[in-house]
């Protein structure tokens, strides 16, 4: 089951007001293909709660529970059900509904229940006796949860920004510090704040505890707390990785709405996940459709470095029916002119068309390899400087030499980048950092001045430091994993489509964080353990490919951007009176691109190819 949960906890206004406002949130996303909706209310002399849930897919009738003590609402794929049931009292059985098991977990462990739950999504629990609301978000942040706290009056929460913005107590204004950072660099993200003033994210691996005099977040899952197992041998690690990957993928297939499909890129992570999913489905007599961001060969011809050769090899090896993605100008406009303050668009340039293709082929769930790079298929950043710090200089020299033989580059450059720079103290490192990027040219002068009057939120991708697990934990906390998944969750809901991520399964992440650093880089190869575990699972040309490439997708995007069409211009012209951007600057840039066939290739995921500020012409938010 997938869906949204929305609610308002109010200490001041009458029950009818809270209910009416939550109904406004529901109406804002009522055009999505929900299969069931429910709304419940709890009132007392001191506090009123209204909660709504909307769901689609398998299990959707069982996302809500209510009794004299508890109200439980969930947007959750619950994994490891048998293990959870075994740790509850005798009244709980693996055959019970997910929400029944979650209710039992809260009864046993109270607000600590989230530490015992494995799954993707969010849960809201109202404890009538304690007059306490507890909201849980999964350890990876596979689906979003946002909230707005109005001190002394109300707490509003929702799985979706569009719905939260429709709440009458929402400010409808920008977080100007966030906007100032975002328009300078569209890759900017923040683990807690949003473009919408006062609206916060509940970070991954956290619970939100709400009482009248207390609104706090607590971290119930921290990758830094994982105990290391330094004595594990290679064969044991390979066997456990394959077991966990199969388990995590199987759990997700069992929850799949419609048929299960997979992303397939020819990269190591997605290939391992797709082939595992295909194997599991074939055991039940079903097949797997794979969807690639690369274009068909009749759209972009064969290339010297062609990702489609790798995709085809994986598809043949895993008996996967592969579908390539053909973009249109409508797809580009869909992303570029989206109001990202309310509908995130991270990495949607190709996914808009690929997801539409998946739904047309009956898919209700897309299984993605996203997140492997930071966890079980990590490239080993921090390993070399850690070897140096521990005095393992002979091992360090040998591994750097083998790395250079596979990936190229000089040994001196590798020593500087991978050993010396991670060991550089912060006080020295900070002196050489790049200054804040300038504002884009399309902003109107008045709005630009408003942005210049505030300090933008800082943006610094986690620098490499000694220690593999320190790097992995820093990347988890940085927020880019959640940023993409929040975007895909919002986009997918409009299609009745769920995205799910086996490599970010809690069990897989905890295993990855327990492994010694040597498992991630060995014999000159990054991602050593994952590559080794994929022996016989994926084609050798993919398993030992030192570098992923997606030139075909980038060329296709450039082709579409250069197509002679008014579709890029006309919507902008219609919004020329907006207070934020000068649309003529954006129109002129498109004309320049179209008239210059030698313009440099656009990378496969360049953010917004029309102009980073174009969305401001279409936003519903204001500055004050």
C-alpha positions in Angstrom: 0.0 0.0 0.0 1.1 3.5 -0.7 -0.6 6.8 -0.2 -0.7 10.0 1.8 -1.6 10.8 5.4 -2.6 14.3 6.5 -3.7 15.7 9.8 -4.1 18.6 12.2 -3.7 18.5 16.0 -5.3 21.6 17.4 -5.4 23.0 21.0 -7.5 26.1 20.3 -10.1 25.8 17.6 -13.3 23.7 17.6 -13.3 20.2 16.1 -15.2 21.2 13.0 -12.5 23.7 12.1 -9.8 21.1 12.2 -11.8 18.7 10.2 -12.7 21.3 7.5 -9.0 22.2 7.2 -7.9 18.6 6.8 -10.6 18.1 4.2 -9.1 21.1 2.3 -5.8 19.2 2.2 -7.4 16.1 0.9 -9.2 18.0 -1.9 -5.8 19.5 -3.0 -4.7 16.0 -4.1 -8.1 14.4 -4.7 -7.3 14.2 -8.5 -4.7 11.5 -7.8 -5.9 7.9 -8.5 -6.7 6.9 -4.9 -8.5 3.7 -4.4 -9.6 4.4 -0.8 -9.9 7.4 1.5 -10.8 7.7 5.1 -11.1 10.6 7.6 -11.3 10.2 11.4 -11.5 12.6 14.3 -10.8 12.6 18.0 -11.9 15.4 20.3 -11.6 16.2 24.0 -12.0 19.5 26.0 -8.2 20.1 25.6 -7.3 19.0 22.1 -8.8 18.1 18.7 -7.3 15.8 16.1 -8.4 15.3 12.5 -6.6 12.8 10.3 -7.1 11.7 6.7 -5.5 8.8 4.8 -5.6 8.2 1.0 -4.2 5.0 -0.4 -3.8 2.9 -3.5 -2.3 -0.5 -4.1 -2.4 -3.8 -2.3 -3.4 -3.6 1.3 -5.0 -0.2 1.1 -8.1 -1.1 3.2 -5.9 -1.7 6.2 -4.0 1.5 6.7 -6.0 2.8 9.6 -6.9 1.6 13.1 -9.0 3.1 15.9 -9.9 2.0 19.4 -10.4 3.6 22.8 -6.7 4.2 23.3 -5.1 4.6 19.9 -5.6 5.9 16.4 -3.0 4.7 13.9 -2.6 5.8 10.3 0.1 4.6 8.0 1.5 5.2 4.6 3.8 2.2 4.9 5.2 -0.9 3.3 5.9 -3.0 6.3 8.8 -5.4 5.9 10.0 -8.1 8.2 6.5 -8.8 9.4 7.2 -12.2 10.8 10.1 -10.9 12.9 8.0 -8.1 14.3 5.1 -10.4 15.1 7.4 -12.8 16.9 8.5 -10.1 19.3 5.0 -9.0 20.2 2.6 -10.7 22.5 0.8 -14.0 21.7 -2.2 -12.1 20.3 -0.1 -10.9 17.3 0.3 -13.2 14.4 2.2 -12.8 11.1 -1.2 -12.9 9.3 -2.4 -9.8 11.1 -2.8 -6.6 9.0 0.2 -4.3 8.9 -1.6 -1.6 10.9 -2.6 -4.2 13.6 1.1 -5.1 14.0 2.1 -1.5 14.2 -0.6 -0.9 16.8 0.8 -3.8 18.8 4.3 -2.4 18.5 3.2 1.0 20.0 1.3 -0.7 22.8 4.5 -2.6 23.8 7.2 -0.1 23.2 5.5 3.3 23.3 7.3 6.1 21.5 10.3 3.8 21.1 8.2 1.5 18.8 9.9 2.9 15.6 13.2 1.3 16.5 11.5 -2.1 15.9 9.8 -1.3 12.6 11.3 -2.1 9.2 9.7 -0.6 6.2 9.3 2.4 3.9 7.0 5.3 4.6 5.5 7.0 7.6 3.2 6.3 10.5 1.1 8.6 12.7 -0.1 7.4 16.1 -2.5 9.3 18.3 -2.4 8.2 22.0 -5.7 9.4 23.5 -4.7 8.9 27.1 -1.4 10.7 26.8 -2.8 13.3 24.4 0.3 12.7 22.4 0.9 12.5 18.6 3.9 10.4 17.4 4.9 10.5 13.7 7.5 8.1 12.4 9.5 8.3 9.2 11.5 5.3 7.9 15.3 5.1 8.3 16.1 5.9 4.6 13.3 8.5 4.1 11.8 6.6 1.2 8.7 8.7 1.3 8.3 12.2 2.8 6.6 13.6 5.8 6.2 17.4 6.3 4.9 19.4 9.2 4.0 22.9 10.2 4.0 23.9 13.9 2.1 26.9 15.0 3.2 27.3 18.6 0.3 27.1 21.1 -2.3 26.5 18.5 -1.7 23.6 16.1 0.5 21.0 14.4 -0.3 20.3 10.8 1.3 17.3 9.0 1.2 15.7 5.6 2.9 13.3 3.2 2.7 15.9 0.5 3.7 19.6 0.1 0.8 20.4 -2.2 -1.7 19.2 0.4 0.1 21.0 3.2 0.1 24.3 1.3 -3.7 23.9 0.9 -4.2 24.0 4.6 -5.8 27.4 5.6 -3.2 27.9 8.3 -0.3 27.6 5.9 1.6 30.9 5.4 1.8 30.5 1.6 5.1 32.3 1.7 8.7 31.4 0.8 11.5 30.5 3.1 13.6 33.3 1.6 16.9 31.9 2.9 16.2 28.6 1.3 15.1 30.2 -2.0 18.3 32.3 -2.0 20.4 29.0 -1.8 18.2 27.0 -4.2 18.1 29.5 -7.1 21.9 29.7 -7.0 22.3 25.9 -7.1 19.3 23.6 -7.9 21.1 20.7 -6.4 20.7 22.4 -3.0 18.7 20.5 -0.4 18.2 20.6 3.3 17.4 17.7 5.5 14.9 19.7 7.6 13.7 22.8 5.8 11.8 23.4 2.6 11.1 26.3 0.2 7.8 26.8 2.1 8.1 29.1 5.1 7.5 27.3 8.4 7.2 23.9 6.7 9.7 21.4 7.9 10.7 17.8 6.9 10.7 15.1 9.5 14.3 13.8 8.8 14.8 10.1 7.9 15.2 7.9 10.9 13.4 10.3 13.2 10.1 10.5 15.1 8.2 13.6 15.9 6.6 13.8 19.3 3.8 16.3 19.7 2.2 17.4 22.9 0.8 20.8 23.8 3.9 21.9 25.6 6.4 19.8 23.6 7.1 19.4 19.9 10.4 17.5 19.5 12.2 15.3 17.0 14.1 12.3 18.2 16.5 10.1 16.2 15.6 6.4 16.6 18.0 5.1 13.9 21.6 6.4 13.4 24.0 4.6 11.1 26.8 5.6 13.5 25.4 3.3 16.1 25.9 0.1 14.1 28.3 -2.3 15.7 31.3 -3.3 13.4 32.1 -6.9 12.6 35.7 -6.8 11.6 36.2 -10.6 11.6 33.7 -11.4 8.9 35.4 -13.3 6.0 34.8 -12.7 2.3 32.6 -15.7 1.6 30.4 -15.0 4.6 29.9 -11.3 3.5 29.1 -12.3 -0.1 26.5 -14.9 1.1 24.9 -12.5 3.6 24.7 -9.7 1.0 22.9 -12.0 -1.5 20.6 -13.2 1.2 19.6 -9.7 2.3 19.2 -8.4 -1.3 16.9 -11.3 -2.0 15.0 -10.7 1.2 14.6 -6.9 0.7 13.5 -7.3 -2.9 11.1 -10.1 -2.1 9.4 -8.0 0.6 9.0 -5.2 -1.9 7.5 -7.4 -4.6 5.0 -8.8 -2.0 3.7 -5.2 -1.5 3.7 -4.3 -5.2 0.6 -2.6 -6.5 -0.1 -3.8 -10.0 2.9 -5.4 -11.6 6.4 -4.8 -10.3 8.8 -3.1 -12.7 12.4 -2.0 -12.3 14.8 0.7 -13.3 17.6 -0.7 -15.5 20.6 1.5 -16.3 23.4 -0.9 -17.0 25.0 0.3 -13.7 26.0 -2.1 -11.1 23.4 -1.2 -8.5 20.3 -1.2 -10.7 21.5 -4.3 -12.5 21.8 -6.4 -9.3 18.4 -5.2 -8.1 16.7 -5.8 -11.4 18.1 -9.3 -11.9 17.2 -10.3 -8.4 13.6 -9.0 -8.9 13.4 -10.9 -12.2 14.5 -14.1 -10.6 11.9 -13.8 -7.8 9.1 -13.0 -10.2 10.0 -15.9 -12.6 9.7 -18.3 -9.6 6.0 -17.3 -9.5 5.6 -17.5 -13.3 5.8 -13.7 -13.8 8.2 -11.6 -15.8 9.8 -8.2 -15.1 9.6 -5.1 -17.2 12.7 -2.9 -17.0 12.7 0.9 -17.8 15.8 2.7 -18.9 16.3 6.5 -19.2 18.3 5.9 -22.4 16.6 6.5 -25.7 15.8 3.9 -28.4 18.5 3.4 -31.0 16.3 4.8 -33.7 16.2 8.1 -31.8 19.9 8.3 -31.0 22.1 6.0 -33.0 24.8 3.7 -31.7 27.7 5.4 -29.8 31.2 4.3 -29.0 30.4 4.4 -25.3 26.8 3.2 -25.3 25.0 2.5 -22.0 22.4 0.6 -24.0 24.9 -2.2 -24.7 25.1 -2.7 -21.0 21.3 -2.5 -20.5 20.7 -5.0 -23.2 23.3 -7.4 -21.7 21.5 -7.2 -18.3 18.1 -7.6 -19.9 19.2 -10.7 -21.8 21.0 -12.2 -18.7 18.0 -11.6 -16.4 15.2 -12.3 -18.9 13.9 -8.8 -18.5 11.8 -7.0 -21.1 13.5 -3.7 -21.5 11.8 -0.4 -22.5 13.8 2.7 -23.5 12.6 6.3 -22.9 11.7 8.8 -25.6 11.3 12.3 -24.4 9.1 15.0 -25.9 9.1 18.8 -25.3 6.0 18.3 -23.1 8.2 16.2 -20.8 10.8 19.0 -20.6 8.1 21.6 -19.9 6.4 19.3 -17.3 9.6 19.4 -15.2 11.0 22.9 -16.0 7.7 24.8 -15.2 6.7 22.7 -12.2 6.2 24.7 -9.0 9.0 23.0 -7.1 8.0 24.7 -3.8 5.0 22.4 -3.8 5.9 19.6 -6.3 9.6 18.6 -6.0 11.2 17.7 -9.3 14.7 16.3 -8.5 16.0 14.0 -11.2 12.7 13.9 -13.1 14.0 15.0 -16.5 13.8 11.4 -17.8 11.7 9.8 -15.1 8.6 11.7 -16.2 8.6 9.8 -19.5 9.9 6.5 -18.1 7.3 6.4 -15.3 4.5 7.1 -17.8 5.8 4.3 -20.0 5.8 2.0 -16.9 2.2 2.8 -16.0 1.1 2.2 -19.6 2.7 -1.3 -19.3 0.7 -2.0 -16.1 3.3 -1.2 -13.5 2.2 -0.1 -10.1 5.6 -0.3 -8.4 9.1 0.6 -9.6 12.0 -1.1 -7.9 15.0 1.2 -7.9 18.7 0.7 -7.2 18.9 4.2 -5.8 21.0 4.5 -2.6 23.4 1.7 -3.3 26.2 4.1 -4.0 26.1 5.4 -0.4 25.7 2.1 1.3 26.3 -1.5 0.2 27.8 -0.6 -3.1 29.8 2.3 -1.7 33.0 3.3 -3.6 35.2 3.3 -0.5 35.7 7.1 0.0 37.6 7.6 3.2 39.4 4.2 2.9 42.8 5.4 1.6 43.2 8.2 4.2 42.1 5.8 6.9 44.9 3.4 5.8 47.4 6.3 6.0 46.1 7.3 9.5 46.5 3.7 10.7 50.0 3.4 9.3 49.1 0.8 6.6 51.4 2.5 4.1 52.4 -0.6 2.1 48.7 -1.6 1.6 47.9 2.0 0.7 50.6 2.2 -1.9 49.6 -1.1 -3.5 45.9 -0.2 -3.7 46.6 3.2 -5.2 48.8 1.6 -7.8 46.1 -0.9 -8.7 43.5 1.8 -8.8 45.5 3.8 -11.2 45.9 0.8 -13.5 42.1 0.3 -13.7 40.8 3.9 -13.6 43.8 5.9 -14.9 45.3 9.0 -13.4 48.6 9.6 -11.7 49.7 8.2 -8.4 50.7 11.6 -7.2 47.3 13.0 -8.0 45.7 10.1 -6.2 47.8 10.7 -3.1 46.8 14.3 -3.0 43.1 13.8 -3.6 42.5 10.6 -1.7 45.0 10.8 1.1 46.2 14.3 1.9 43.0 16.2 1.3 40.8 14.0 3.5 43.4 14.4 6.2 43.5 18.2 5.9 42.1 19.9 9.0 38.8 21.8 8.6 40.4 25.2 9.5 42.7 24.9 6.5 40.2 23.2 4.2 37.6 26.0 4.7 40.0 28.6 3.4 40.0 27.2 -0.1 36.3 26.6 -0.6 34.3 28.1 -3.5 32.3 31.2 -2.6 28.5 31.4 -2.9 27.4 31.1 -6.5 25.8 34.2 -8.2 22.1 34.6 -8.7 20.7 33.6 -12.1 20.3 36.3 -14.7 16.6 35.8 -15.2 15.6 37.1 -11.7 13.9 40.5 -11.6 16.1 43.1 -9.9 13.7 43.7 -7.0 13.5 40.0 -6.2 17.2 39.6 -6.6 17.8 42.4 -4.1 15.5 40.7 -1.6 17.5 37.5 -2.0 20.8 39.3 -1.6 19.6 40.9 1.6 19.6 37.5 3.4 22.3 34.9 3.9 21.5 31.8 1.9 21.4 28.5 3.7 24.9 26.9 3.4 25.4 24.2 0.9 28.4 22.0 1.2 28.5 18.4 0.0 30.2 16.3 2.6 33.9 16.5 2.2 35.9 13.3 2.2 37.3 12.4 5.6 39.1 9.3 6.9 36.9 6.3 7.5 34.5 4.6 5.2 31.6 4.5 7.7 32.1 8.1 8.7 31.7 9.0 5.0 28.6 6.8 4.6 26.9 8.3 7.7 27.7 11.9 6.5 26.1 11.1 3.2 23.0 9.7 4.8 22.6 12.9 6.9 23.3 15.2 4.0 19.8 14.7 2.6 20.4 14.1 -1.1 19.0 10.5 -0.9 15.8 11.8 0.6 15.6 14.7 -1.9 15.3 12.4 -4.8 12.9 10.0 -3.1 10.6 12.8 -1.9 10.5 14.0 -5.5 9.7 10.6 -6.9 7.1 9.9 -4.2 5.2 13.1 -5.1 5.4 12.4 -8.8 4.5 8.8 -8.5 1.4 9.4 -6.4 -0.1 11.3 -9.3 0.2 8.2 -11.4 -0.8 5.7 -8.7 2.9 4.5 -8.8 5.1 3.6 -5.9 8.9 3.7 -5.9 10.8 1.3 -3.6 14.5 0.8 -2.8 15.9 -2.6 -1.8 19.4 -1.2 -1.3 18.1 1.3 1.3 16.4 -1.5 3.2 17.2 -1.0 6.9 18.7 -4.5 7.1 20.9 -4.0 4.1 22.1 -0.6 5.4 22.9 -2.0 8.8 24.9 -4.8 7.2 26.8 -2.3 5.1 27.6 -0.2 8.1 28.9 -3.2 10.0 31.5 -4.2 7.4 35.2 -3.3 7.5 36.5 -0.8 5.0 38.4 -3.3 3.0 35.1 -4.7 1.7 34.4 -1.6 -0.2 37.7 -1.2 -2.0 40.2 -4.0 -2.8 42.6 -4.9 -5.6 42.1 -1.6 -7.3 38.3 -2.0 -7.5 35.8 0.2 -5.7 32.5 -1.5 -4.7 34.5 -4.7 -4.2 32.0 -6.6 -2.2 29.0 -5.8 -4.3 30.9 -6.7 -7.5 32.1 -9.9 -6.0 28.6 -10.8 -4.8 27.2 -10.3 -8.3 29.3 -13.1 -9.8 27.0 -15.1 -12.0 24.2 -12.6 -11.2 25.0 -9.9 -13.7 27.0 -10.0 -17.0 30.7 -9.7 -16.6 30.8 -6.7 -18.8 28.7 -4.9 -16.2 30.3 -6.4 -13.2 33.8 -5.2 -14.1 32.8 -2.0 -15.9 35.0 0.7 -14.2 32.8 3.6 -15.1 29.2 4.2 -15.8 28.2 6.4 -18.8 25.0 7.7 -20.1 26.0 9.7 -23.3 22.9 8.5 -25.2 20.5 10.0 -22.7 22.4 13.3 -22.6 22.3 13.5 -26.4 18.6 12.8 -26.5 17.8 15.5 -24.0 19.8 18.0 -26.1 18.0 16.9 -29.3 14.6 17.6 -27.6 15.7 20.9 -26.3 16.7 22.0 -29.8 13.5 21.0 -31.4 11.7 24.0 -33.1 8.6 24.4 -31.0 6.8 27.2 -29.2 6.1 24.9 -26.2 9.0 26.3 -24.3 8.1 29.9 -25.0 4.3 30.2 -24.8 3.8 29.2 -21.2 6.5 31.6 -20.1 5.0 34.5 -22.1 1.7 33.8 -20.4 3.4 34.3 -17.1 5.3 37.5 -18.0 3.7 39.5 -15.2 5.0 37.3 -12.5 7.0 39.2 -9.8 10.1 36.9 -9.7 11.6 36.3 -13.1 12.0 38.2 -16.4 10.6 35.6 -18.7 12.1 37.3 -21.8 15.6 36.4 -20.5 14.5 32.7 -20.5 12.9 33.0 -23.9 16.1 34.6 -25.4 18.2 31.8 -23.9 16.0 29.2 -25.6 16.4 31.0 -28.9 20.1 31.1 -28.4 20.2 27.4 -27.8 18.1 26.6 -30.9 20.1 28.8 -33.2 23.4 27.4 -32.1 23.8 23.7 -33.2 27.3 23.6 -31.7 26.1 24.3 -28.1 27.8 22.0 -25.7 26.1 18.7 -24.9 23.7 18.8 -21.9 24.5 16.2 -19.2 22.0 13.6 -18.6 20.5 15.2 -15.5 21.4 18.9 -15.6 18.7 20.1 -13.2 16.5 22.4 -15.3 17.7 22.8 -18.9 15.5 25.8 -19.6 16.7 27.9 -16.7 16.9 27.3 -13.0 14.6 30.1 -12.1 11.8 29.3 -14.6 9.7 27.6 -12.0 9.4 30.9 -10.2 7.1 32.2 -12.9 4.6 29.4 -12.0 4.8 29.3 -8.2 1.8 29.7 -6.0 3.9 31.0 -3.1 4.8 34.6 -2.5 7.5 36.5 -0.6 5.3 38.0 2.1 
